[in-house]
Amino acid sequence: MHHLARLLADPGREVHVLDLVAVAAGNPSGATHGRPNRQPELRHAGPMLDQQAKSAYRRRLSEIEDDIQHARDGDDLAREEQAEAEREFLLRELARAVGLGGRDRLANSASERARSSVTRAIRHAITAISDHDPNLGRHLQQAIHTGTRCAYLPDTRVPDRWQL
């Protein structure tokens, strides 16, 4: 609810997730005013998977497809299930390591951890609000935008008429 309150207090302004986390933790002086904190302990450790690892995963996925086909041809259900389980694992790992547009996700990124945590907390708060006021819940679902930068962006075509 702290995150929502912060966003609702300043409609239209994007707030970096590290600022939201700092304020929610009771450390407003730790806020970065829209700039990610550059302290060494908050830096990332590089991509989750380097190019060599991604290439190896993709090669193995190709091999697994062959294994699955051979298992199906030989009617070997156990071998097929094992290969499919390995394929699913590799696909999950690749999806975890590569974001939209094929961009590498960074390991141990403070911003990524904060983004995930803040998004989850905001969605949970909106769900709780929806349970008590479905109209307000719908409005917040549409107007709250999450990501590395979060914002409350209400539809300007609809006049604000809040009853407290």
MINU-419890 format. One line per field, with one value per residue: x, y, z of N, C-alpha, C, O, CB in turn; residue in one letter; residue number from 1; chain. Coordinates in steps of 0.02 Angstrom, whole numbers. Glycine has a CB too. Layout:
<sites>
nu: (X  ...)
nv: (Y  ...)
nw: (Z  ...)
cau: (X  ...)
cav: (Y  ...)
caw: (Z  ...)
cu: (X  ...)
cv: (Y  ...)
cw: (Z  ...)
ou: (X  ...)
ov: (Y  ...)
ow: (Z  ...)
cbu: (X  ...)
cbv: (Y  ...)
cbw: (Z  ...)
type: (A  ...)
seq: (NUM  ...)
mol: (A  ...)
</sites>
This chain:
<sites>
nu: (41  104  180  80  19  122  134  5  5  73  22  56  194  344  418  565  595  687  679  548  562  656  585  475  541  563  663  679  784  866  816  831  791  743  858  953  1031  1205  1289  1421  1377  1254  1266  1256  1299  1329  1271  1144  1163  1301  1353  1413  1359  1221  1225  1267  1156  1059  1109  1101  962  925  982  905  780  802  824  698  621  681  649  510  497  548  457  481  432  478  606  569  492  591  679  592  569  697  708  606  661  778  721  650  759  824  722  717  839  842  765  629  635  754  850  981  954  1007  1114  1090  1045  1002  899  820  780  710  612  538  492  420  323  252  205  124  28  -31  -85  -178  -265  -315  -381  -476  -557  -633  -679  -728  -737  -640  -529  -524  -497  -370  -296  -292  -230  -111  55  186  359  533  525  389  219  75  -46  -179  -326  -344  -455  -561  -643  -579  -664  -664  -728  -711)
nv: (-60  58  86  110  222  315  329  373  496  579  600  551  561  474  351  284  112  87  202  190  76  121  226  155  76  163  253  389  472  390  382  396  491  463  419  274  198  203  134  19  -108  -123  -142  -241  -412  -440  -517  -645  -762  -794  -766  -885  -982  -970  -1010  -1142  -1193  -1180  -1266  -1387  -1394  -1418  -1545  -1614  -1609  -1698  -1813  -1829  -1856  -1977  -2056  -2059  -2123  -2247  -2286  -2260  -2213  -2171  -2118  -2015  -1933  -1895  -1821  -1718  -1657  -1608  -1519  -1426  -1373  -1310  -1216  -1137  -1085  -1010  -918  -853  -790  -708  -564  -462  -436  -503  -456  -466  -518  -455  -523  -524  -392  -246  -161  -248  -343  -258  -211  -327  -359  -242  -236  -355  -326  -212  -266  -358  -272  -201  -304  -333  -213  -217  -319  -254  -138  -147  -59  41  -43  -88  35  64  -45  -13  112  111  89  -23  -71  -44  88  161  219  320  339  409  405  543  586  555  632  662  608  586  511  525)
nw: (0  30  -83  -179  -121  -130  -271  -305  -244  -328  -470  -638  -630  -651  -549  -490  -452  -350  -275  -227  -146  -52  12  63  153  251  233  171  137  71  -52  -229  -315  -445  -508  -529  -389  -368  -286  -246  -193  -249  -383  -533  -572  -700  -856  -837  -908  -1009  -1182  -1230  -1144  -1174  -1308  -1293  -1222  -1320  -1419  -1350  -1334  -1466  -1483  -1390  -1450  -1555  -1477  -1419  -1533  -1576  -1465  -1474  -1597  -1562  -1471  -1335  -1194  -1066  -1094  -1179  -1092  -1000  -1083  -1123  -1000  -973  -1080  -1048  -930  -979  -1066  -972  -901  -1002  -1030  -908  -908  -1018  -1076  -1141  -1315  -1329  -1244  -1124  -957  -801  -679  -504  -498  -419  -457  -534  -439  -353  -443  -469  -340  -302  -404  -378  -248  -272  -360  -275  -178  -255  -288  -160  -135  -238  -192  -97  -160  -310  -423  -398  -394  -529  -590  -537  -586  -720  -719  -647  -681  -695  -679  -708  -684  -606  -614  -584  -693  -731  -834  -926  -990  -915  -786  -622  -483  -333  -189  -23)
cau: (0  149  199  22  10  174  117  -57  20  104  -1  94  266  375  459  608  578  732  650  490  586  688  533  436  583  571  727  670  848  897  786  881  759  739  922  971  1087  1266  1333  1448  1340  1192  1281  1241  1356  1332  1214  1132  1197  1342  1338  1435  1309  1160  1237  1268  1087  1022  1134  1072  892  921  996  848  726  818  812  625  597  703  611  443  503  560  403  514  397  521  658  536  475  653  702  546  582  759  692  569  708  821  679  639  822  834  671  737  901  834  703  596  680  817  899  1003  937  1068  1114  1097  1030  958  840  778  750  661  558  498  460  371  267  213  171  72  -26  -64  -124  -235  -311  -349  -427  -530  -603  -677  -707  -711  -727  -574  -481  -518  -464  -299  -266  -281  -192  -46  102  244  419  588  495  318  182  1  -64  -252  -353  -360  -521  -611  -630  -570  -716  -652  -766  -674)
cav: (0  116  101  141  289  358  342  413  563  619  573  568  561  408  343  225  63  93  256  162  31  162  261  105  51  216  287  436  501  341  387  417  543  442  393  214  205  176  105  -44  -168  -126  -155  -309  -456  -456  -556  -709  -812  -763  -791  -954  -1024  -969  -1051  -1211  -1211  -1188  -1328  -1443  -1397  -1451  -1616  -1641  -1619  -1761  -1866  -1838  -1889  -2047  -2091  -2069  -2175  -2311  -2296  -2261  -2160  -2146  -2076  -1955  -1891  -1868  -1770  -1662  -1623  -1570  -1464  -1376  -1341  -1265  -1161  -1093  -1049  -960  -866  -816  -752  -663  -526  -442  -415  -540  -422  -505  -496  -450  -561  -486  -322  -218  -135  -304  -370  -209  -210  -387  -353  -187  -256  -405  -292  -169  -309  -386  -218  -187  -361  -323  -156  -241  -359  -208  -88  -170  -3  70  -93  -84  98  58  -93  21  175  100  58  -47  -86  -13  151  152  282  322  377  403  426  615  599  542  677  632  623  541  522  497)
caw: (0  31  -152  -211  -93  -159  -341  -308  -220  -381  -534  -698  -619  -646  -490  -496  -401  -293  -234  -192  -94  0  50  100  208  301  220  116  116  26  -118  -279  -356  -515  -534  -492  -342  -398  -236  -271  -175  -287  -453  -554  -583  -771  -880  -803  -950  -1061  -1250  -1235  -1109  -1214  -1367  -1270  -1207  -1383  -1450  -1313  -1352  -1531  -1471  -1354  -1499  -1588  -1428  -1413  -1594  -1573  -1413  -1501  -1649  -1529  -1422  -1270  -1158  -1012  -1124  -1204  -1035  -973  -1130  -1119  -936  -982  -1126  -1010  -884  -1018  -1089  -915  -887  -1054  -1020  -848  -922  -1076  -1071  -1202  -1369  -1325  -1200  -1066  -889  -762  -616  -443  -509  -367  -490  -554  -378  -330  -491  -458  -275  -304  -447  -342  -193  -300  -385  -216  -148  -299  -279  -96  -144  -281  -151  -60  -205  -378  -469  -384  -415  -602  -607  -521  -633  -783  -713  -616  -727  -658  -717  -672  -663  -595  -616  -584  -754  -740  -898  -920  -1021  -863  -730  -555  -434  -278  -128  35)
cu: (44  167  141  13  60  157  55  -45  48  85  42  169  292  421  499  593  624  709  591  512  617  636  493  475  594  635  719  734  886  868  836  852  762  803  940  1032  1148  1314  1357  1407  1275  1204  1265  1306  1362  1272  1206  1164  1238  1326  1356  1384  1244  1167  1236  1197  1049  1044  1102  997  881  933  936  790  738  805  737  598  617  664  540  445  511  508  431  487  441  574  628  519  536  680  657  556  646  747  656  615  750  782  664  701  835  784  689  795  894  766  674  647  748  870  916  977  1000  1061  1124  1087  982  894  793  744  695  600  510  459  405  311  222  173  113  14  -66  -110  -186  -287  -350  -399  -488  -581  -653  -712  -687  -698  -658  -520  -470  -480  -389  -264  -250  -232  -123  -2  165  300  477  568  419  283  108  -17  -139  -271  -376  -428  -577  -597  -624  -627  -710  -697  -730  -720)
cv: (63  136  136  213  338  377  386  485  608  591  597  567  489  406  279  177  67  150  229  116  70  197  212  77  104  255  336  468  453  342  418  469  525  415  330  226  171  148  37  -105  -175  -140  -228  -347  -477  -497  -622  -766  -775  -795  -865  -1001  -1027  -1012  -1125  -1235  -1224  -1250  -1388  -1449  -1432  -1526  -1649  -1654  -1685  -1820  -1881  -1875  -1963  -2087  -2106  -2125  -2243  -2327  -2303  -2202  -2130  -2099  -2011  -1907  -1858  -1811  -1708  -1622  -1581  -1510  -1409  -1338  -1290  -1205  -1111  -1052  -995  -903  -823  -769  -701  -630  -511  -419  -450  -507  -466  -475  -500  -488  -513  -411  -298  -192  -192  -335  -323  -208  -268  -381  -300  -206  -306  -372  -249  -212  -339  -333  -202  -243  -353  -266  -178  -283  -315  -157  -106  -113  29  21  -92  -21  91  9  -59  79  166  61  40  -64  -59  56  139  219  269  368  369  429  498  632  589  588  639  655  574  561  486  486)
cw: (0  -41  -188  -186  -123  -231  -347  -286  -275  -449  -592  -691  -613  -585  -498  -438  -340  -247  -194  -134  -36  44  92  159  261  292  162  93  70  -43  -167  -327  -430  -544  -495  -449  -372  -346  -260  -254  -213  -361  -469  -567  -656  -792  -843  -841  -1001  -1129  -1258  -1203  -1148  -1276  -1349  -1254  -1271  -1421  -1416  -1327  -1419  -1524  -1437  -1402  -1537  -1541  -1421  -1474  -1595  -1522  -1438  -1554  -1618  -1476  -1351  -1229  -1102  -1039  -1150  -1147  -1005  -1018  -1128  -1054  -941  -1027  -1089  -962  -923  -1044  -1033  -899  -939  -1046  -960  -863  -978  -1072  -1140  -1254  -1367  -1282  -1141  -1002  -848  -696  -558  -452  -455  -398  -510  -494  -353  -377  -478  -392  -274  -346  -411  -286  -218  -325  -327  -183  -190  -294  -214  -100  -185  -243  -115  -104  -276  -428  -459  -405  -490  -623  -594  -568  -699  -777  -681  -665  -688  -707  -676  -646  -660  -596  -609  -641  -767  -809  -890  -951  -971  -804  -664  -509  -377  -219  -72  93)
ou: (24  169  152  0  43  164  53  -81  45  127  62  205  264  458  471  581  603  719  584  482  605  642  478  445  630  660  748  739  932  892  878  886  779  802  942  1079  1144  1374  1318  1401  1244  1156  1262  1360  1396  1227  1256  1190  1214  1289  1320  1367  1214  1120  1207  1179  1011  1002  1079  972  834  897  919  755  691  778  717  557  577  646  513  400  485  514  408  516  440  587  659  530  534  700  682  551  648  773  673  608  758  807  664  696  855  803  677  801  935  715  690  696  794  928  873  977  1043  1009  1164  1119  928  840  732  685  641  543  449  399  351  254  161  115  59  -44  -127  -166  -240  -347  -411  -454  -544  -641  -710  -767  -635  -654  -622  -469  -413  -437  -348  -206  -199  -195  -81  -21  194  290  471  590  390  314  83  -6  -159  -237  -423  -455  -633  -542  -659  -636  -746  -704  -720  -698)
ov: (115  195  186  258  395  435  431  530  670  562  655  571  449  454  226  199  52  145  244  119  54  197  226  57  93  285  325  490  473  307  459  488  567  389  332  260  116  140  0  -150  -228  -148  -271  -319  -526  -509  -651  -813  -729  -844  -903  -1054  -1080  -1048  -1166  -1292  -1272  -1285  -1435  -1505  -1470  -1567  -1706  -1704  -1722  -1871  -1939  -1921  -2006  -2145  -2159  -2167  -2293  -2377  -2345  -2147  -2069  -2046  -1957  -1847  -1799  -1759  -1652  -1561  -1524  -1455  -1350  -1277  -1233  -1149  -1051  -993  -940  -844  -762  -716  -656  -664  -543  -386  -428  -527  -499  -414  -543  -485  -466  -372  -326  -200  -186  -352  -345  -204  -260  -396  -311  -194  -299  -387  -248  -195  -345  -348  -193  -229  -364  -271  -160  -281  -336  -134  -84  -118  43  42  -94  -23  111  21  -75  94  210  7  81  -71  -51  78  111  271  216  428  329  471  513  686  610  584  589  715  524  620  426  462)
ow: (-26  -57  -223  -225  -138  -251  -389  -306  -268  -483  -595  -741  -576  -572  -510  -382  -284  -186  -135  -80  22  105  150  209  309  340  108  36  35  -88  -148  -375  -471  -600  -433  -469  -398  -360  -291  -295  -211  -399  -425  -571  -672  -752  -821  -811  -1034  -1132  -1290  -1230  -1155  -1294  -1385  -1270  -1276  -1451  -1449  -1331  -1427  -1554  -1452  -1395  -1550  -1562  -1418  -1467  -1613  -1534  -1426  -1557  -1644  -1441  -1312  -1230  -1093  -1010  -1144  -1153  -987  -993  -1130  -1054  -916  -1015  -1097  -955  -901  -1044  -1044  -885  -921  -1053  -960  -832  -984  -1066  -1189  -1237  -1401  -1284  -1112  -993  -860  -663  -563  -418  -447  -370  -503  -497  -334  -354  -476  -390  -248  -326  -413  -276  -189  -311  -331  -164  -163  -296  -212  -73  -169  -258  -102  -88  -301  -470  -508  -433  -513  -666  -637  -587  -730  -824  -689  -688  -653  -767  -616  -594  -706  -582  -625  -638  -808  -838  -852  -939  -982  -775  -652  -499  -374  -203  -73  146)
cbu: (-47  214  218  -41  18  243  106  -110  70  180  -75  73  285  414  415  684  581  804  629  446  638  735  487  415  650  568  783  621  892  890  722  906  791  717  979  985  1069  1300  1296  1517  1325  1154  1354  1198  1351  1396  1221  1056  1145  1418  1375  1504  1297  1140  1304  1313  1052  1033  1211  1084  861  973  1059  826  722  892  841  589  624  778  607  415  562  627  363  592  333  553  694  472  439  706  704  473  588  815  650  512  754  853  614  617  881  826  602  755  955  843  715  546  691  843  872  1080  879  1085  1170  1165  1001  994  859  820  803  692  585  543  513  404  293  260  220  99  3  -12  -81  -212  -273  -297  -391  -501  -564  -637  -683  -765  -782  -567  -504  -587  -494  -290  -313  -346  -232  -52  119  227  417  652  513  303  197  -28  -23  -289  -413  -306  -531  -612  -686  -500  -788  -577  -840  -616)
cbv: (0  99  36  100  287  324  276  381  560  622  591  635  601  390  342  246  -7  106  315  123  -19  213  300  47  26  187  235  488  519  272  429  358  610  499  446  156  174  231  100  -53  -167  -63  -139  -308  -519  -494  -569  -721  -860  -770  -749  -964  -997  -897  -1033  -1219  -1156  -1126  -1333  -1434  -1326  -1421  -1624  -1594  -1560  -1761  -1847  -1769  -1853  -2051  -2048  -2004  -2159  -2311  -2358  -2257  -2187  -2205  -2114  -1975  -1932  -1923  -1799  -1685  -1674  -1614  -1489  -1410  -1393  -1302  -1188  -1134  -1099  -991  -897  -864  -800  -702  -462  -386  -342  -549  -354  -508  -539  -377  -615  -499  -310  -161  -94  -357  -381  -139  -214  -449  -337  -123  -288  -460  -249  -126  -365  -412  -154  -179  -428  -308  -97  -283  -401  -172  -16  -214  50  87  -162  -85  156  35  -152  47  223  62  106  -107  -55  -9  211  114  320  347  352  442  379  657  553  467  730  650  621  542  497  541)
cbw: (61  71  -189  -198  -16  -157  -377  -264  -163  -373  -547  -721  -555  -711  -424  -496  -430  -317  -278  -241  -123  -31  3  53  180  369  205  135  177  55  -116  -318  -344  -555  -529  -541  -273  -438  -168  -245  -101  -279  -470  -617  -539  -788  -956  -796  -984  -1045  -1302  -1203  -1038  -1233  -1401  -1208  -1165  -1428  -1447  -1237  -1354  -1580  -1427  -1298  -1549  -1610  -1359  -1405  -1656  -1557  -1348  -1532  -1695  -1497  -1441  -1277  -1128  -974  -1182  -1243  -981  -966  -1202  -1124  -879  -1010  -1185  -970  -850  -1077  -1119  -853  -885  -1124  -1011  -792  -939  -1143  -1034  -1189  -1366  -1394  -1176  -1064  -857  -749  -617  -414  -579  -329  -552  -591  -323  -325  -563  -456  -222  -331  -513  -313  -153  -357  -430  -164  -140  -373  -279  -40  -178  -338  -101  -7  -186  -404  -460  -309  -393  -635  -565  -448  -644  -810  -672  -548  -787  -615  -790  -716  -712  -528  -681  -515  -815  -686  -922  -952  -1080  -842  -724  -525  -467  -257  -134  55)
type: (M  H  H  L  A  R  L  L  A  D  P  G  R  E  V  H  V  L  D  L  V  A  V  A  A  G  N  P  S  G  A  T  H  G  R  P  N  R  Q  P  E  L  R  H  A  G  P  M  L  D  Q  Q  A  K  S  A  Y  R  R  R  L  S  E  I  E  D  D  I  Q  H  A  R  D  G  D  D  L  A  R  E  E  Q  A  E  A  E  R  E  F  L  L  R  E  L  A  R  A  V  G  L  G  G  R  D  R  L  A  N  S  A  S  E  R  A  R  S  S  V  T  R  A  I  R  H  A  I  T  A  I  S  D  H  D  P  N  L  G  R  H  L  Q  Q  A  I  H  T  G  T  R  C  A  Y  L  P  D  T  R  V  P  D  R  W  Q  L)
seq: (1  2  3  4  5  6  7  8  9  10  11  12  13  14  15  16  17  18  19  20  21  22  23  24  25  26  27  28  29  30  31  32  33  34  35  36  37  38  39  40  41  42  43  44  45  46  47  48  49  50  51  52  53  54  55  56  57  58  59  60  61  62  63  64  65  66  67  68  69  70  71  72  73  74  75  76  77  78  79  80  81  82  83  84  85  86  87  88  89  90  91  92  93  94  95  96  97  98  99  100  101  102  103  104  105  106  107  108  109  110  111  112  113  114  115  116  117  118  119  120  121  122  123  124  125  126  127  128  129  130  131  132  133  134  135  136  137  138  139  140  141  142  143  144  145  146  147  148  149  150  151  152  153  154  155  156  157  158  159  160  161  162  163  164)
mol: (A  A  A  A  A  A  A  A  A  A  A  A  A  A  A  A  A  A  A  A  A  A  A  A  A  A  A  A  A  A  A  A  A  A  A  A  A  A  A  A  A  A  A  A  A  A  A  A  A  A  A  A  A  A  A  A  A  A  A  A  A  A  A  A  A  A  A  A  A  A  A  A  A  A  A  A  A  A  A  A  A  A  A  A  A  A  A  A  A  A  A  A  A  A  A  A  A  A  A  A  A  A  A  A  A  A  A  A  A  A  A  A  A  A  A  A  A  A  A  A  A  A  A  A  A  A  A  A  A  A  A  A  A  A  A  A  A  A  A  A  A  A  A  A  A  A  A  A  A  A  A  A  A  A  A  A  A  A  A  A  A  A  A  A)
</sites>
